[in-house]
Each structure stands twice: as C-alpha cells, then as structure tokens.
Amino acid sequence: MLGEKILGKDASYLRRLGALCVLLCGCCALLGMVLISVQPDPANYVATVAALAMSLFGLVLVSLH
C-alpha cells in the first residue's frame, strides 16, 4: 500500500492515525479557507482554525513516533 511505502512497514497505529489526520484535516482546512472567502462568518473562522490545529497535531504525531 501507499501508506506502507511512505511511513514504512513498522509504523505504529498512532503514527498512521497522525498521517490520516494530517491528510483529512488539512483538506478540510483548505476547504475552510475557500468557505471563508465566500462567506466570512465567525463560525467558519473557528471551524477552519480547528481543522488547521488538528492537522498540525497530526503532524506532531507523525514526527514523534
């Protein structure tokens, strides 16, 4: 699989979860930026910042383990 090629065969589940979080939450943060440009609402800002924070947290998990 592609994940095994990128992370390695001996990657822990926590590291795999971090990579999935980076991928999915990063896409949501990008879509949130588009949403903010179309409809600038405080709730959209909060959701985009939350998705970005979760993406960065996943990046920390991937780099630590």
Number of C-alpha atoms within 10 A of each C-alpha: 6 7 12 11 8 10 14 11 10 7 14 13 10 14 19 19 15 23 23 17 21 24 14 14 22 20 14 18 21 14 14 21 17 13 15 17 11 9 12 12 11 10 10 16 17 12 16 23 15 15 23 20 16 19 24 17 16 25 19 15 18 21 10 10 12
